[in-house]
Amino acid sequence: MSRFMLNGVSMDVTVVDAGLLFMDGTHDETTITVTSATLENTEGLVDSPISFTWGVSPRSEAFSGYIMGVEEKSGGATGALTFSMTIFGTTKAMFEGRPRFWSNKSVPSAVKDLASSCGLGFYGHDHTFLWKALAQTDETDWATANKLTKRLGWRLWSRYGCLLCYDPAKLFTESGSYCRLFMGTPEDYTTDRQLLEFTPTEQTNTDKSRLGSKFGYFAPGGVVQTATEPGEFAGYKFVTDNVIDSPAAATAYLSAETADMDTWKQSAMARVWGDADIYPGMCVDVVTTNRRYVKAKYDGKWLVRGCSHQMDRQQYQTMLYLVRPSSTASVSTSSYTPFWRVNDISAAKPFVSVNEGQWLSSKADRRFVL
C-alpha cells in the first residue's frame, strides 16, 4: 500500500498489515495498521476522506473512502506513532437519508436517484417493471437502496465511486469471464491466476432452502391466481409477505427468486495469491483438472460474490467467495468487458475526487447532488 492521501493532502504512514473486504450489500471496508514518524496523534482523522493505492503492480487499485474509526496502539511525541484505521468506501455517503416517494418507477431508476443524490455514479441492468409505489421513510439511503434491490433478487456492489445494481443471474449467464483460476502452474500469467485452494459446496434438493416459491394474487375480475417459480425443487412454499396486485408484479417476484444468489445451489471458496484486479460482480473460470481428459464437476464459470484480501510485510493472499446456480447452467462464452464499457466501448473509466470533504464520482449526475 502506498500513496496515502488525507483530504487530498499526502499522508506520511507506513503499513504494517491490512485487510480489505468487498461483498454484496455491504460497504467496502478496510482495516489498516500503520506507523508514522511525523504524526504525533490521530486527532481529526475520523470522518476524513482518505485514499491509497493497494495491490502489487501491475495489478494495483485505488481505494477511496472515509475513516470510520481510529485506535492508537503505541508511540507519539517521542517515537513512531502506531495506529489502526477502519475505513469504509465511498458508499458511506449514503449513511443518511430523507423521506422519498416514487410512483410508477423501476427499482434501478429509484436506486440511481439515491446514488446521484450522494455524489455517486450508477451502473446497472435495466428492469422494465414499474412499481406503482416505492417509498423511503426513516431509513438511510444505503438501507433503502439495498431493500429495493433485494425486491428483485438483485445485489449492490460499488467500485470507483459508482453504485452497481445488477441481476446476478444475468451477470453469470451473459458476462464474459475476467480470468481463469488455475490449479497448478498457470499456462498464461496474463489471464491465469494460480489457484492455491478451492473448496466447493452444494445444496441438496431436500434442503429447505431449495424449496421453490409460489405466489397468490388477484387477477382482473377478482379471480384468484397462483404463480410458481420455475425449476426443480423438493417442494413449494407460499410467499405471504408481499402484496401482489397484478400478473406483472407476480412475474417480477418470481424472477427475484431465480436471481437471488442465496437460493443458488453451488458456492465455493477459492484462495489465490494477492490480486487486486478481481472484484465482486466479475465472473471467473475455475480449472482444477486437465481439461483434455476430464472436466471436474465444479470446474467452469463462477460469479464472484465477494473478495477478502489479507496482507502484511511478508505475504498477500486473496480469498474469493464464488456462487453459481448449478454446474449445468447455460452461460455465454463472450469476452470480458469492464462494467463502464458495456453500453459504450469508448467510455472512460470512472474516478473520484474530493470536494469539500466528500468524494464525488466523475459519473455522478450533478443535477441531483445536494
C-alpha positions in Angstrom: 0.0 0.0 0.0 1.3 3.5 -0.9 0.3 7.0 -1.9 -1.9 7.7 1.1 -3.8 11.0 0.8 -5.9 12.5 3.6 -8.4 15.0 2.3 -6.3 15.5 -0.8 -3.0 16.0 1.2 -0.2 13.5 1.3 -0.2 11.4 4.5 3.1 10.1 5.9 2.4 6.5 7.0 3.9 3.0 6.6 1.6 0.0 6.5 2.2 -2.9 9.0 -0.8 -5.0 7.9 -4.1 -4.6 6.3 -7.3 -6.4 5.4 -9.9 -5.4 2.8 -13.4 -6.8 2.3 -15.7 -6.3 -0.7 -19.1 -8.1 -0.5 -22.6 -7.6 -2.0 -24.9 -5.4 0.0 -22.2 -4.1 2.3 -19.9 -1.1 2.3 -16.4 -1.8 1.1 -14.3 -2.0 4.3 -10.6 -1.8 5.0 -8.8 -2.2 8.3 -5.2 -1.0 8.3 -2.5 -0.8 10.9 0.2 1.9 10.1 3.1 3.7 11.7 4.1 7.3 11.3 7.3 9.1 12.3 5.8 12.5 11.8 2.2 12.3 13.2 2.0 12.8 17.0 -1.7 11.9 17.4 -4.8 10.9 15.5 -6.9 13.9 16.2 -9.2 14.9 13.4 -8.8 11.7 11.4 -12.3 10.3 11.9 -14.8 11.1 9.1 -12.0 12.4 6.9 -11.8 11.3 3.2 -8.8 9.1 2.6 -7.3 7.3 -0.5 -4.4 5.0 -1.2 -3.1 2.6 -3.8 -3.1 -1.1 -2.9 -2.1 -4.4 -4.5 1.0 -5.5 -6.4 1.9 -3.8 -9.7 0.7 -4.2 -12.4 -2.4 -5.4 -10.6 -2.9 -2.5 -8.2 -6.0 -0.4 -7.5 -7.0 2.8 -5.8 -9.2 2.8 -2.7 -11.2 5.9 -1.7 -13.3 6.2 1.4 -13.8 7.7 4.8 -12.1 7.0 8.1 -14.8 5.5 10.4 -12.6 4.8 13.5 -9.1 5.1 14.8 -7.3 3.2 17.6 -3.9 4.3 18.8 -1.6 1.4 19.7 1.7 3.0 20.7 4.1 5.9 20.3 3.6 9.5 19.7 5.6 12.5 20.6 8.8 10.6 21.4 8.6 7.8 18.9 6.8 6.4 15.8 3.1 6.5 16.2 1.3 3.2 15.5 -2.4 3.2 15.0 -5.2 1.3 13.2 -7.9 2.7 10.9 -11.2 1.3 9.9 -12.2 2.8 6.5 -15.5 2.5 4.6 -15.7 3.0 0.9 -17.5 5.9 -0.9 -20.9 4.5 -0.2 -20.5 5.8 3.3 -22.0 9.0 1.8 -25.3 7.0 1.9 -25.4 6.8 5.7 -28.1 9.4 5.9 -31.5 9.7 4.2 -34.8 11.6 4.0 -38.4 10.6 3.2 -38.9 10.0 -0.5 -41.8 8.6 -2.6 -41.7 7.3 -6.1 -44.7 6.4 -8.3 -44.6 4.3 -11.5 -40.8 3.9 -11.0 -38.5 1.0 -11.7 -36.1 -0.2 -9.0 -32.9 0.6 -10.9 -34.2 4.1 -11.5 -35.0 4.7 -7.9 -31.6 3.4 -6.8 -29.9 5.7 -9.3 -31.7 8.6 -7.7 -30.3 7.7 -4.3 -26.8 7.2 -5.7 -26.8 10.5 -7.6 -28.1 12.4 -4.5 -24.9 11.2 -2.7 -22.5 12.2 -5.4 -22.0 8.6 -6.7 -22.2 7.3 -10.2 -24.6 4.5 -11.2 -24.4 1.4 -13.4 -26.9 -1.4 -13.5 -29.1 -3.7 -15.5 -32.4 -2.4 -16.8 -35.7 -3.6 -15.4 -38.9 -2.7 -17.2 -41.4 -3.3 -14.5 -42.8 0.0 -13.0 -43.9 -0.2 -9.4 -47.0 1.7 -8.5 -45.4 3.0 -5.3 -41.9 2.9 -3.8 -41.0 4.7 -0.6 -38.3 5.7 1.8 -39.3 6.7 5.3 -36.7 6.8 8.2 -34.2 4.5 6.6 -30.8 5.6 5.3 -30.2 5.9 1.6 -28.0 2.8 1.8 -30.6 0.7 3.5 -33.3 1.8 1.1 -31.2 1.0 -1.9 -30.5 -2.5 -0.6 -34.1 -3.0 0.3 -35.3 -2.0 -3.2 -32.6 -4.0 -4.9 -33.4 -7.2 -3.0 -37.0 -6.9 -4.0 -35.8 -8.0 -7.5 -33.3 -10.6 -6.1 -30.6 -8.3 -7.3 -27.5 -7.1 -5.4 -25.5 -3.9 -4.9 -21.7 -3.6 -5.2 -19.6 -0.5 -5.6 -16.4 0.4 -7.5 -14.6 3.6 -8.5 -17.2 5.7 -6.8 -20.1 4.1 -8.6 -23.0 2.1 -7.2 -23.5 -1.1 -9.2 -27.1 -2.5 -9.2 -27.1 -5.9 -11.0 -29.1 -9.0 -11.6 -26.7 -11.8 -10.5 -28.3 -14.3 -12.8 -27.8 -12.1 -15.8 -24.2 -11.4 -14.8 -23.5 -15.1 -14.5 -25.1 -16.1 -17.8 -24.2 -13.1 -20.0 -20.9 -11.6 -18.8 -17.5 -12.8 -20.1 -15.0 -14.3 -17.6 -12.3 -11.9 -16.4 -9.7 -14.6 -15.8 -9.0 -18.3 -15.0 -8.3 -19.7 -11.6 -5.9 -22.5 -12.5 -4.8 -25.3 -10.1 -1.1 -25.9 -10.7 1.3 -23.9 -12.8 -0.7 -21.3 -14.8 -0.5 -21.7 -18.6 -0.7 -17.9 -19.3 0.2 -15.5 -16.5 -1.7 -12.7 -18.2 -5.1 -14.5 -18.0 -4.5 -17.2 -15.3 -4.2 -16.9 -11.6 -2.7 -19.8 -9.6 -5.4 -21.5 -7.5 -4.0 -22.3 -4.1 -7.1 -23.8 -2.6 -10.7 -24.5 -3.8 -13.5 -25.7 -1.6 -16.9 -26.1 -3.3 -20.2 -26.9 -1.6 -23.6 -27.8 -2.9 -27.1 -27.7 -1.5 -29.2 -30.8 -1.9 -32.7 -30.8 -3.4 -34.1 -31.8 0.0 -32.6 -28.7 1.7 -35.4 -26.4 2.9 -33.7 -23.5 1.1 -34.2 -25.4 -2.1 -38.0 -25.2 -1.8 -39.5 -23.2 -4.7 -41.8 -20.2 -4.2 -45.5 -19.9 -5.0 -47.3 -16.6 -5.1 -51.1 -15.9 -4.9 -52.7 -12.8 -6.4 -56.0 -11.5 -7.7 -56.3 -11.3 -11.5 -58.7 -8.9 -13.2 -62.3 -9.7 -12.1 -61.2 -10.8 -8.7 -60.2 -14.3 -9.8 -57.5 -15.9 -7.6 -54.4 -17.0 -9.5 -51.1 -18.5 -8.5 -47.6 -18.2 -10.0 -45.0 -20.8 -9.4 -41.2 -20.5 -9.6 -39.8 -22.5 -12.5 -37.2 -25.2 -11.8 -36.7 -28.4 -9.9 -37.5 -28.3 -6.2 -38.2 -30.6 -3.4 -41.5 -28.8 -2.9 -43.0 -25.3 -2.8 -43.8 -22.7 -0.2 -46.3 -19.9 -0.4 -44.8 -16.4 0.0 -47.2 -14.3 2.0 -45.1 -11.2 2.9 -45.6 -9.4 -0.5 -48.7 -7.6 -1.8 -49.2 -8.6 -5.4 -51.8 -6.7 -7.4 -51.1 -7.9 -11.0 -49.7 -10.8 -13.1 -46.8 -8.5 -14.0 -45.9 -8.0 -10.3 -46.1 -11.7 -9.7 -43.7 -12.2 -12.6 -41.3 -9.7 -11.0 -41.3 -11.5 -7.7 -40.8 -14.9 -9.4 -37.8 -13.5 -11.3 -36.4 -12.4 -8.0 -36.3 -15.9 -6.7 -34.2 -17.0 -9.7 -31.8 -14.0 -9.4 -31.3 -14.3 -5.7 -27.8 -15.8 -5.1 -28.9 -17.0 -1.7 -31.0 -19.6 -3.4 -28.3 -20.8 -5.8 -27.2 -24.4 -5.4 -23.4 -24.2 -5.6 -20.9 -22.0 -3.7 -17.2 -22.1 -3.3 -14.2 -20.6 -1.5 -11.1 -20.0 -3.7 -7.7 -18.8 -2.4 -5.2 -17.2 -4.8 -2.1 -15.1 -4.4 -3.0 -11.5 -3.8 -4.8 -10.0 -6.7 -6.5 -6.5 -6.5 -7.9 -6.8 -10.1 -10.6 -9.4 -9.3 -13.7 -7.7 -8.0 -17.2 -8.8 -6.9 -19.6 -8.9 -9.9 -17.0 -10.4 -12.2 -17.0 -13.9 -13.5 -14.1 -16.3 -13.4 -13.4 -19.8 -14.8 -12.1 -22.4 -12.4 -9.8 -25.1 -13.8 -8.8 -27.9 -11.3 -8.2 -30.7 -13.8 -6.5 -31.4 -17.1 -9.4 -30.4 -19.4 -8.1 -32.6 -22.3 -9.1 -35.7 -20.3 -11.8 -34.7 -17.8 -13.8 -31.8 -16.5 -14.4 -31.9 -12.8 -18.0 -31.2 -11.6 -17.1 -27.9 -10.0 -14.9 -26.6 -12.9 -16.2 -23.9 -15.1 -17.7 -20.5 -14.8 -18.5 -18.9 -11.4 -19.7 -15.5 -10.3 -17.5 -13.6 -7.7 -19.9 -12.6 -4.9 -17.2 -11.2 -2.6 -13.4 -10.8 -2.0 -11.3 -10.5 1.0 -7.6 -9.5 1.0 -5.1 -10.0 3.8 -1.6 -8.6 3.6 1.4 -7.9 5.8 5.1 -7.3 5.2 5.7 -10.9 4.2 2.6 -12.1 2.4 -0.5 -11.1 0.5 -3.4 -13.5 -0.4 -6.9 -13.1 -1.7 -10.0 -15.2 -0.8 -12.8 -15.3 -3.4 -16.4 -16.1 -2.5 -17.9 -17.8 -5.6 -21.5 -18.8 -6.4 -23.5 -20.2 -9.3 -26.9 -21.7 -9.9 -25.5 -25.1 -10.9 -22.8 -26.7 -12.9 -25.1 -27.3 -15.9 -26.4 -23.7 -16.3 -26.1 -22.3 -19.8 -23.6 -19.4 -20.0 -22.1 -17.0 -22.5 -18.6 -17.5 -23.8 -18.1 -13.8 -24.7 -15.0 -11.9 -23.7 -14.8 -9.8 -20.6 -16.0 -6.2 -20.8 -15.5 -3.7 -17.9 -18.8 -2.5 -16.5 -18.3 1.1 -17.6 -17.9 0.0 -21.3 -20.8 -2.5 -21.5 -23.0 0.1 -23.3 -20.2 2.3 -24.7 -16.9 0.7 -25.7 -15.2 4.1 -25.7 -16.4 5.2 -22.3 -13.7 6.5 -19.9 -13.1 4.7 -16.6 -14.8 6.3 -13.6 -12.8 8.1 -10.9 -13.5 10.1 -7.8 -12.2 13.4 -6.5 -12.6 15.2 -3.2 -14.9 18.2 -3.0 -15.3 19.9 0.4 -14.6 16.7 2.3 -16.8 14.4 0.2 -15.9 12.0 -2.6 -17.7 12.8 -5.9 -17.8 10.4 -8.8 -16.9 11.5 -12.3 -20.1 9.6 -13.4 -22.5 11.3 -10.8 -25.4 13.2 -12.1 -24.5 16.6 -10.7 -28.1 17.8 -11.0 -29.0 15.6 -8.1 -26.0 16.3 -5.8 -27.3 18.0 -2.7 
